[in-house]
Amino acid sequence: MMKQDASYFEGKEPVLIYIARKLKDALRLEELLATGGVDFGVEADEYRAGVIFRTVRAGAFFYVLPEVVPAAREVMLRSGYQPYEGAPPAV
């Protein structure tokens, strides 16, 4: 189990589980998911931040397949990460 490339998700609907806003955070979560035996994908993308002064920032978006969501959530919660819930952020 490990980090997967885009071909792993072809023809499937990956689920967004986390948006890492800092590299250190992304690297730590990658290690936790891999150690926890969770297949996942990571993609750099943009998200909007701020309420009054809106800015576009880059982050690491973590995805898993639907059947892996419970295991990924468990690993994340055990390690102090709050899994992403809701619609993907607008870009």
OpenMM code with the backbone's topology and positions (N, CA, C; nanometers):
from openmm import Vec3, app, unit

residues = "MET MET LYS GLN ASP ALA SER TYR PHE GLU GLY LYS GLU PRO VAL LEU ILE TYR ILE ALA ARG LYS LEU LYS ASP ALA LEU ARG LEU GLU GLU LEU LEU ALA THR GLY GLY VAL ASP PHE GLY VAL GLU ALA ASP GLU TYR ARG ALA GLY VAL ILE PHE ARG THR VAL ARG ALA GLY ALA PHE PHE TYR VAL LEU PRO GLU VAL VAL PRO ALA ALA ARG GLU VAL MET LEU ARG SER GLY TYR GLN PRO TYR GLU GLY ALA PRO PRO ALA VAL".split()
positions = [
    Vec3(0.0854, -0.1176, 0.0000),
    Vec3(0.0000, 0.0000, 0.0000),
    Vec3(0.0895, 0.1233, 0.0000),
    Vec3(0.0499, 0.2205, -0.0824),
    Vec3(0.1370, 0.3366, -0.0921),
    Vec3(0.0744, 0.4452, -0.1773),
    Vec3(0.1520, 0.5459, -0.2011),
    Vec3(0.1128, 0.6556, -0.2887),
    Vec3(0.0984, 0.6011, -0.4310),
    Vec3(-0.0124, 0.6338, -0.4945),
    Vec3(-0.0432, 0.5838, -0.6280),
    Vec3(-0.0400, 0.6980, -0.7293),
    Vec3(-0.0163, 0.6643, -0.8562),
    Vec3(-0.0203, 0.7672, -0.9602),
    Vec3(-0.1623, 0.7766, -1.0168),
    Vec3(-0.1820, 0.8675, -1.1098),
    Vec3(-0.3146, 0.8966, -1.1639),
    Vec3(-0.3798, 0.7757, -1.2295),
    Vec3(-0.3021, 0.6865, -1.2907),
    Vec3(-0.3596, 0.5710, -1.3588),
    Vec3(-0.4342, 0.4780, -1.2622),
    Vec3(-0.3961, 0.4773, -1.1368),
    Vec3(-0.4622, 0.3959, -1.0347),
    Vec3(-0.6097, 0.4361, -1.0189),
    Vec3(-0.6395, 0.5628, -1.0428),
    Vec3(-0.7746, 0.6156, -1.0225),
    Vec3(-0.8569, 0.6210, -1.1516),
    Vec3(-0.7993, 0.5798, -1.2651),
    Vec3(-0.8701, 0.5867, -1.3935),
    Vec3(-1.0005, 0.5085, -1.3879),
    Vec3(-1.1080, 0.5727, -1.4333),
    Vec3(-1.2385, 0.5091, -1.4371),
    Vec3(-1.3043, 0.4946, -1.3015),
    Vec3(-1.2469, 0.5545, -1.1991),
    Vec3(-1.3009, 0.5470, -1.0631),
    Vec3(-1.3237, 0.6881, -1.0119),
    Vec3(-1.4024, 0.7007, -0.9073),
    Vec3(-1.4310, 0.8309, -0.8477),
    Vec3(-1.3536, 0.8471, -0.7173),
    Vec3(-1.2343, 0.9080, -0.7215),
    Vec3(-1.1598, 0.9271, -0.5970),
    Vec3(-1.2305, 1.0267, -0.5048),
    Vec3(-1.2071, 1.0099, -0.3765),
    Vec3(-1.2685, 1.0949, -0.2745),
    Vec3(-1.1598, 1.1824, -0.2127),
    Vec3(-1.1848, 1.3133, -0.2080),
    Vec3(-1.0921, 1.4066, -0.1443),
    Vec3(-1.1006, 1.3884, 0.0068),
    Vec3(-0.9853, 1.3595, 0.0699),
    Vec3(-0.9864, 1.3386, 0.2149),
    Vec3(-0.9105, 1.4456, 0.2919),
    Vec3(-0.8240, 1.5227, 0.2218),
    Vec3(-0.7464, 1.6233, 0.2937),
    Vec3(-0.6814, 1.7197, 0.1958),
    Vec3(-0.6674, 1.8445, 0.2381),
    Vec3(-0.5925, 1.9450, 0.1626),
    Vec3(-0.4803, 1.9944, 0.2536),
    Vec3(-0.3574, 1.9590, 0.2193),
    Vec3(-0.2417, 2.0042, 0.2973),
    Vec3(-0.1989, 2.1401, 0.2443),
    Vec3(-0.1915, 2.2354, 0.3316),
    Vec3(-0.1558, 2.3714, 0.2920),
    Vec3(-0.0059, 2.3982, 0.3043),
    Vec3(0.0646, 2.3083, 0.3736),
    Vec3(0.2093, 2.3227, 0.3919),
    Vec3(0.2782, 2.1928, 0.3521),
    Vec3(0.3968, 2.2035, 0.2963),
    Vec3(0.4726, 2.0875, 0.2524),
    Vec3(0.4994, 1.9915, 0.3681),
    Vec3(0.5377, 2.0444, 0.4820),
    Vec3(0.5671, 1.9623, 0.5996),
    Vec3(0.4458, 1.8776, 0.6373),
    Vec3(0.3287, 1.9363, 0.6323),
    Vec3(0.2033, 1.8687, 0.6628),
    Vec3(0.1759, 1.7575, 0.5604),
    Vec3(0.1978, 1.7873, 0.4330),
    Vec3(0.1746, 1.6897, 0.3255),
    Vec3(0.2688, 1.5705, 0.3393),
    Vec3(0.3947, 1.5967, 0.3659),
    Vec3(0.4920, 1.4884, 0.3789),
    Vec3(0.4604, 1.3993, 0.4984),
    Vec3(0.4180, 1.4586, 0.6072),
    Vec3(0.3829, 1.3812, 0.7273),
    Vec3(0.2613, 1.2933, 0.6995),
    Vec3(0.1586, 1.3487, 0.6327),
    Vec3(0.0394, 1.2700, 0.6034),
    Vec3(0.0709, 1.1575, 0.5053),
    Vec3(0.1560, 1.1838, 0.4066),
    Vec3(0.1979, 1.0775, 0.3142),
    Vec3(0.2577, 0.9609, 0.3916),
    Vec3(0.3465, 0.9908, 0.4842),
    Vec3(0.4113, 0.8870, 0.5637),
    Vec3(0.3103, 0.8109, 0.6485),
    Vec3(0.2178, 0.8828, 0.7109),
    Vec3(0.1170, 0.8187, 0.7959),
    Vec3(0.0265, 0.7254, 0.7161),
    Vec3(-0.0197, 0.7707, 0.5988),
    Vec3(-0.1081, 0.6876, 0.5169),
    Vec3(-0.0341, 0.5642, 0.4650),
    Vec3(0.0888, 0.5829, 0.4200),
    Vec3(0.1675, 0.4701, 0.3694),
    Vec3(0.1941, 0.3685, 0.4811),
    Vec3(0.2318, 0.4179, 0.5971),
    Vec3(0.2576, 0.3300, 0.7120),
    Vec3(0.1295, 0.2607, 0.7562),
    Vec3(0.0164, 0.3302, 0.7413),
    Vec3(-0.1132, 0.2744, 0.7798),
    Vec3(-0.1715, 0.1791, 0.6772),
    Vec3(-0.1013, 0.1569, 0.5659),
    Vec3(-0.1479, 0.0631, 0.4649),
    Vec3(-0.2602, 0.1151, 0.3785),
    Vec3(-0.2636, 0.2464, 0.3563),
    Vec3(-0.3699, 0.3079, 0.2773),
    Vec3(-0.3157, 0.3498, 0.1402),
    Vec3(-0.3796, 0.3007, 0.0332),
    Vec3(-0.3458, 0.3473, -0.1017),
    Vec3(-0.4077, 0.4847, -0.1205),
    Vec3(-0.3290, 0.5805, -0.1679),
    Vec3(-0.3769, 0.7171, -0.1819),
    Vec3(-0.3087, 0.7837, -0.3003),
    Vec3(-0.3657, 0.8938, -0.3433),
    Vec3(-0.3059, 0.9760, -0.4474),
    Vec3(-0.2939, 1.1180, -0.3971),
    Vec3(-0.1948, 1.1891, -0.4480),
    Vec3(-0.1740, 1.3289, -0.4105),
    Vec3(-0.1613, 1.4095, -0.5375),
    Vec3(-0.2271, 1.5246, -0.5395),
    Vec3(-0.2228, 1.6122, -0.6558),
    Vec3(-0.2078, 1.7560, -0.6088),
    Vec3(-0.1158, 1.8274, -0.6694),
    Vec3(-0.1034, 1.9702, -0.6396),
    Vec3(-0.2153, 2.0428, -0.7119),
    Vec3(-0.2821, 2.1322, -0.6424),
    Vec3(-0.3916, 2.2082, -0.7017),
    Vec3(-0.4049, 2.3396, -0.6259),
    Vec3(-0.4953, 2.4217, -0.6711),
    Vec3(-0.5175, 2.5521, -0.6081),
    Vec3(-0.6470, 2.5518, -0.5285),
    Vec3(-0.6485, 2.6301, -0.4224),
    Vec3(-0.7686, 2.6505, -0.3422),
    Vec3(-0.7770, 2.7976, -0.3053),
    Vec3(-0.8946, 2.8427, -0.2682),
    Vec3(-0.9151, 2.9819, -0.2274),
    Vec3(-0.9102, 2.9905, -0.0759),
    Vec3(-0.8469, 3.0967, -0.0281),
    Vec3(-0.8361, 3.1196, 0.1156),
    Vec3(-0.8775, 3.2627, 0.1459),
    Vec3(-0.9174, 3.2862, 0.2691),
    Vec3(-0.9543, 3.4205, 0.3122),
    Vec3(-1.1014, 3.4485, 0.2933),
    Vec3(-1.1507, 3.5405, 0.3727),
    Vec3(-1.2912, 3.5791, 0.3648),
    Vec3(-1.3028, 3.7171, 0.3012),
    Vec3(-1.2332, 3.8128, 0.3559),
    Vec3(-1.2384, 3.9486, 0.3021),
    Vec3(-1.1373, 3.9645, 0.1894),
    Vec3(-1.0161, 3.9228, 0.2150),
    Vec3(-0.9104, 3.9302, 0.1137),
    Vec3(-0.8870, 3.7908, 0.0574),
    Vec3(-0.9611, 3.7572, -0.0462),
    Vec3(-0.9535, 3.6254, -0.1085),
    Vec3(-0.8221, 3.6107, -0.1857),
    Vec3(-0.7562, 3.4982, -0.1649),
    Vec3(-0.6338, 3.4682, -0.2384),
    Vec3(-0.6413, 3.3244, -0.2901),
    Vec3(-0.5665, 3.2970, -0.3938),
    Vec3(-0.5560, 3.1624, -0.4466),
    Vec3(-0.4198, 3.1085, -0.4053),
    Vec3(-0.4209, 2.9910, -0.3442),
    Vec3(-0.2978, 2.9297, -0.2954),
    Vec3(-0.2870, 2.7873, -0.3478),
    Vec3(-0.1663, 2.7339, -0.3433),
    Vec3(-0.1440, 2.5955, -0.3860),
    Vec3(-0.1404, 2.5043, -0.2644),
    Vec3(-0.1902, 2.3829, -0.2838),
    Vec3(-0.1884, 2.2846, -0.1763),
    Vec3(-0.1758, 2.1448, -0.2326),
    Vec3(-0.1590, 2.0489, -0.1447),
    Vec3(-0.1527, 1.9079, -0.1840),
    Vec3(-0.2873, 1.8447, -0.1493),
    Vec3(-0.3589, 1.7999, -0.2523),
    Vec3(-0.4908, 1.7401, -0.2350),
    Vec3(-0.4749, 1.5885, -0.2275),
    Vec3(-0.5209, 1.5277, -0.1190),
    Vec3(-0.5090, 1.3838, -0.0977),
    Vec3(-0.6404, 1.3154, -0.1329),
    Vec3(-0.6302, 1.2089, -0.2124),
    Vec3(-0.7471, 1.1338, -0.2578),
    Vec3(-0.7308, 0.9855, -0.2266),
    Vec3(-0.8436, 0.9186, -0.2021),
    Vec3(-0.8482, 0.7736, -0.1885),
    Vec3(-0.9726, 0.7232, -0.2613),
    Vec3(-0.9787, 0.5934, -0.2847),
    Vec3(-1.0985, 0.5340, -0.3433),
    Vec3(-1.2059, 0.5242, -0.2354),
    Vec3(-1.3338, 0.5267, -0.2757),
    Vec3(-1.4431, 0.5263, -0.1770),
    Vec3(-1.4347, 0.4153, -0.0728),
    Vec3(-1.3947, 0.2950, -0.1158),
    Vec3(-1.3895, 0.1834, -0.0208),
    Vec3(-1.2759, 0.1955, 0.0802),
    Vec3(-1.1842, 0.2887, 0.0592),
    Vec3(-1.0697, 0.3074, 0.1486),
    Vec3(-1.0926, 0.4242, 0.2455),
    Vec3(-1.1981, 0.5008, 0.2244),
    Vec3(-1.2245, 0.6191, 0.3076),
    Vec3(-1.2263, 0.5865, 0.4571),
    Vec3(-1.2979, 0.4823, 0.5022),
    Vec3(-1.2985, 0.4555, 0.6478),
    Vec3(-1.1590, 0.4318, 0.7051),
    Vec3(-1.0760, 0.3540, 0.6364),
    Vec3(-0.9401, 0.3262, 0.6854),
    Vec3(-0.8562, 0.4536, 0.6867),
    Vec3(-0.8689, 0.5350, 0.5814),
    Vec3(-0.7934, 0.6601, 0.5740),
    Vec3(-0.8357, 0.7556, 0.6858),
    Vec3(-0.9665, 0.7664, 0.7097),
    Vec3(-1.0166, 0.8529, 0.8165),
    Vec3(-0.9635, 0.8084, 0.9526),
    Vec3(-0.9605, 0.6776, 0.9748),
    Vec3(-0.9126, 0.6250, 1.1023),
    Vec3(-0.7654, 0.6608, 1.1245),
    Vec3(-0.6837, 0.6411, 1.0227),
    Vec3(-0.5410, 0.6748, 1.0326),
    Vec3(-0.5244, 0.8243, 1.0598),
    Vec3(-0.5997, 0.9053, 0.9885),
    Vec3(-0.5888, 1.0505, 1.0036),
    Vec3(-0.6325, 1.0963, 1.1430),
    Vec3(-0.7480, 1.0506, 1.1877),
    Vec3(-0.7996, 1.0925, 1.3180),
    Vec3(-0.7083, 1.0485, 1.4318),
    Vec3(-0.6529, 0.9287, 1.4203),
    Vec3(-0.5613, 0.8769, 1.5214),
    Vec3(-0.4360, 0.9634, 1.5322),
    Vec3(-0.4014, 1.0294, 1.4210),
    Vec3(-0.2788, 1.1102, 1.4160),
    Vec3(-0.3054, 1.2594, 1.4300),
    Vec3(-0.4292, 1.2958, 1.4599),
    Vec3(-0.4611, 1.4361, 1.4832),
    Vec3(-0.4996, 1.5154, 1.3601),
    Vec3(-0.5220, 1.4489, 1.2475),
    Vec3(-0.5654, 1.5178, 1.1252),
    Vec3(-0.7176, 1.5159, 1.1183),
    Vec3(-0.7756, 1.6248, 1.0716),
    Vec3(-0.9199, 1.6329, 1.0523),
    Vec3(-0.9482, 1.6062, 0.9046),
    Vec3(-1.0097, 1.4906, 0.8715),
    Vec3(-1.0393, 1.4617, 0.7308),
    Vec3(-1.1296, 1.5673, 0.6677),
    Vec3(-1.1082, 1.5918, 0.5401),
    Vec3(-1.1883, 1.6896, 0.4667),
    Vec3(-1.3277, 1.6332, 0.4445),
    Vec3(-1.4285, 1.7157, 0.4677),
    Vec3(-1.5667, 1.6759, 0.4415),
    Vec3(-1.6351, 1.7908, 0.3707),
    Vec3(-1.7072, 1.7592, 0.2679),
    Vec3(-1.7794, 1.8626, 0.1957),
    Vec3(-1.7406, 1.8696, 0.0506),
    Vec3(-1.7957, 1.9673, -0.0176),
    Vec3(-1.7691, 1.9855, -0.1595),
    Vec3(-1.6267, 2.0364, -0.1783),
    Vec3(-1.5635, 1.9998, -0.2901),
    Vec3(-1.4290, 2.0512, -0.3182),
    Vec3(-1.4300, 2.2032, -0.3230),
    Vec3(-1.3225, 2.2671, -0.2790),
    Vec3(-1.3178, 2.4127, -0.2790),
    Vec3(-1.3181, 2.4688, -0.4211),
    Vec3(-1.3824, 2.5822, -0.4386),
    Vec3(-1.3867, 2.6469, -0.5704),
    Vec3(-1.2504, 2.7062, -0.6034),
    Vec3(-1.2168, 2.7015, -0.7290),
    Vec3(-1.0876, 2.7571, -0.7731),
    Vec3(-1.1136, 2.8750, -0.8622),
] * unit.nanometer
topology = app.Topology()
chain = topology.addChain("A")
for resn in residues:
    res = topology.addResidue(resn, chain)
    for name in ("N", "CA", "C"):
        topology.addAtom(name, app.Element.getBySymbol(name[0]), res)
